Amino acid sequence: MTVQKQRAIKADDFKELAIFSDPQVSPDGNGYTFISTTATDKDTYESHIFYQDLHKNEPKQWTFTKGKQSHQRFSPDGNYIVFQSTRSGVPQLWLLPVDGGEARQLTTFKNGATGPEWSKDGQSIIFTAMLDADDDVQNQKELSKEERQQEQEELKKKPLIVDRLKYKSDGRGFHDRKRSHIILYDVKNESFTQLTSGDADHFVQDISPDGKTIVFAANLNDDADRELFLDLYTLDIASKHIEKLTNGKGSFAGAVFSPCGSKLACLGHEQQYKGATLNDLYVFDLKSGDHTCLSSDWDFQIGDAMIGDTRLGESDTGPVWSLDGERLYFIGTDQGATGLYEVSMDGALKTIYTRNNHVFGFSYHPAAHTFIIGISTPTDPGNFYKLDGDGHFEQITMANAEFLADVHLAEPEELTVTAEDGWTIQGWLLKPYGFEEGKKYPFVLEVHGGPHAMYGQTFFHEMQLLAAKGYVVLYTNPRGSHGYGQAFVDACRTDYGGKDYTDLMSAVDYVLETYSFIDENRLGVTGGSYGGFMTNWIVGHTNRFKAAVTQRSISNWLSFYGVSDIGFFFTEWEHGLNLLDDPAKLWDISPLKYAGNVETPLLILHGELDFRCPIEQGEQLFITLKHLGKDVEFVRFPGANHELSRSGDPDMRIERLNHICRWFDHYL
């Protein structure tokens, strides 16, 4: 019998974690800042800025005021950091001297200010703000808490007039006429200049080294409401003249100027495989107008496609230029892991760091050729590491050390499964807490969302919790997942419920044949979003599972087309047709059609403010199954959107986990 010295992980343990993100090396290279996020109480998170001297062991906390502090950026001289903070109610920009003292508020925009970036001379800060068409940036007044509440109450009394296709989005809710515009703040004169205007959202990418030009992403086409393109534009700050860089046939972002300002690197693609298209890495020559695709011979996703449930902060994934402008650095997704890579201007690819784990962000000091890398593993939510130019690699933070010493976390066993048609499927198995040889254990299959995303070598609280509760946990990357090349990620499009389904069943067959400790009579399945669709599909096509939990799921593609914030294009992107093209085909791949076949007890979990997979998808499935006399239960989470499992209110997240465990404990 195995005696566990550490305790089992609990549903509320994510509240004990500090989640690190967004490392930013200081201009002198002697230290770096980062964001640490924690759950403070039942419905709140706090994020604070920390600084660590690279010659000392312990990071030092720089902000203490309640709220979410984020997107901290050093001034070029290293004397200040600008950051955004919700401490006053909505995100605003604040300036903090690095040698001590109080932060000073820079913006009081009614709808907030976000994404600050310094000009290279430190004389100005570029940021974005949501503005109405007639707003004056020189006379912005931040509302008090009472004024904001009153405004919200007044809005509830008025009808919403909708005349756009894109009138809502998950997390943001219903859109109004405000648009995201680019603002310049003159640090010396403390004045604002609005650089963009019009009926379009503008997203700052970078500022040229000479401070004269901004590159931004937007769709400025007349038919933008019906399009899904995102182009890159340059904007001359003095004249406000705008020039289009890309061809209006794809989606481009992550643009950064080279150190000399003559080139621009960016990520993007022309939607050859719609939402399943791998990113490419481009370099534009701003003088000649020519561009080069450096990644034309690669077959892996540029960027971080890893799925987890604790990564609450954003981090830079590249591209980032070397000092001489001859190389670019970026994170890539491959084979269930992410790593740090380098590419030269002739397209030669080199691995800087990969050790079969999750590189979630990095910061680079060009002069010192030093990287600060954020890394998560299945048994570590995330820490920072320093990688020097000579290859010296060391861990420099010890986040959650006390927690990790106290709690048992299962190490996954990697699996390779051969699908029905010979394709190779990667997966991982977690053994239950207190595992004993010779004993039979219940089993849970986890199915990820996306579908174009990836499970892999990162910390996942939900899976660790199920293992702690005594379950064998299997998670895999069926076709449609990132990490295995363009053909693989594209393979589930127009085939939902086809070979993606048989991939999952092949994986279950494999572990049942390979591991004698799994009780084949106590199998469970769960998943969210696309994983919720697949859970619904599974219970309508096989009775081998004795319990299922479907989360933020899709049950009816006919209604999904009109109710989801992405439905009007997602059905065409993923199924190859729109609602009126072939309604019968959409119905054929809708799990609701097969509700009469369901014998598996099904728990339906759904957020009431989910605009991505709206709650009517769960409602339809529940009413149909209940009317048929099936064993089904419906749990609705008020105020929760599609991100409930990852960034929802802490107590709601705990409730969700407890319901999952309750259902499986009862039936398995």
Stockholm file with secondary structure:
# STOCKHOLM 1.0

chainA/1-668         MTVQKQRAIKADDFKELAIFSDPQVSPDGNGYTFISTTATDKDTYESHIFYQDLHKNEPKQWTFTKGKQSHQRFSPDGNYIVFQSTRSGVPQLWLLPVDGGEARQLTTFKNGATGPEWSKDGQSIIFTAMLDADDDVQNQKELSKEERQQEQEELKKKPLIVDRLKYKSDGRGFHDRKRSHIILYDVKNESFTQLTSGDADHFVQDISPDGKTIVFAANLNDDADRELFLDLYTLDIASKHIEKLTNGKGSFAGAVFSPCGSKLACLGHEQQYKGATLNDLYVFDLKSGDHTCLSSDWDFQIGDAMIGDTRLGESDTGPVWSLDGERLYFIGTDQGATGLYEVSMDGALKTIYTRNNHVFGFSYHPAAHTFIIGISTPTDPGNFYKLDGDGHFEQITMANAEFLADVHLAEPEELTVTAEDGWTIQGWLLKPYGFEEGKKYPFVLEVHGGPHAMYGQTFFHEMQLLAAKGYVVLYTNPRGSHGYGQAFVDACRTDYGGKDYTDLMSAVDYVLETYSFIDENRLGVTGGSYGGFMTNWIVGHTNRFKAAVTQRSISNWLSFYGVSDIGFFFTEWEHGLNLLDDPAKLWDISPLKYAGNVETPLLILHGELDFRCPIEQGEQLFITLKHLGKDVEFVRFPGANHELSRSGDPDMRIERLNHICRWFDHYL
#=GR chainA/1-668 SS CCCCSSEECCGGGGGGCCEEEEEEECTTSSEEEEEEEEEEETTEEEEEEEEEETTSSSCEECCCSSSBEEEEEECTTSSEEEEEECTTSSCEEEEEETTSCCCEECCCCTTCCEEEEECTTSSEEEEEEEECTTCCGGGCCCCCHHHHHHHHHHHHTSCCCCCCSCCEETTTEECCSCEEEEEEEETTTTEEEECCCSSSCCEEEEECTTSSEEEEEECCSTTGGGCCCBEEEEEETTTCCEEECSCSSSEEEEEEECTTSSEEEEEEECCTTGGGCCCEEEEEETTTCCEEETTTTCCSEESCCBCCSCCCSCCCCCCEECTTSSEEEEEEEETTEEEEEEEETTCCEEEEECSSSEEEEEEEETTTTEEEEEEEETTEEEEEEEECTTCCEEECCCTTHHHHHHEECCCCEEEEEECTTSCEEEEEEECCTTCCTTCCEEEEEEECSSSSCBCCSSCCHHHHHHHHTTCEEEEEECTTCSSSCHHHHHTTTTCTTTHHHHHHHHHHHHHHHHCTTEEEEEEEEEEETHHHHHHHHHHHHCCCCSEEEEESCCCCHHHHHHHSSSHHHHHHHHHSCCTTTCHHHHHHTCGGGGGGGCCSCEEEEEETTCSSSCTHHHHHHHHHHHHTTCCEEEEEETTCCTTHHHHSCHHHHHHHHHHHHHHHHHHC
#=GC SS_cons         CCCCSSEECCGGGGGGCCEEEEEEECTTSSEEEEEEEEEEETTEEEEEEEEEETTSSSCEECCCSSSBEEEEEECTTSSEEEEEECTTSSCEEEEEETTSCCCEECCCCTTCCEEEEECTTSSEEEEEEEECTTCCGGGCCCCCHHHHHHHHHHHHTSCCCCCCSCCEETTTEECCSCEEEEEEEETTTTEEEECCCSSSCCEEEEECTTSSEEEEEECCSTTGGGCCCBEEEEEETTTCCEEECSCSSSEEEEEEECTTSSEEEEEEECCTTGGGCCCEEEEEETTTCCEEETTTTCCSEESCCBCCSCCCSCCCCCCEECTTSSEEEEEEEETTEEEEEEEETTCCEEEEECSSSEEEEEEEETTTTEEEEEEEETTEEEEEEEECTTCCEEECCCTTHHHHHHEECCCCEEEEEECTTSCEEEEEEECCTTCCTTCCEEEEEEECSSSSCBCCSSCCHHHHHHHHTTCEEEEEECTTCSSSCHHHHHTTTTCTTTHHHHHHHHHHHHHHHHCTTEEEEEEEEEEETHHHHHHHHHHHHCCCCSEEEEESCCCCHHHHHHHSSSHHHHHHHHHSCCTTTCHHHHHHTCGGGGGGGCCSCEEEEEETTCSSSCTHHHHHHHHHHHHTTCCEEEEEETTCCTTHHHHSCHHHHHHHHHHHHHHHHHHC
//
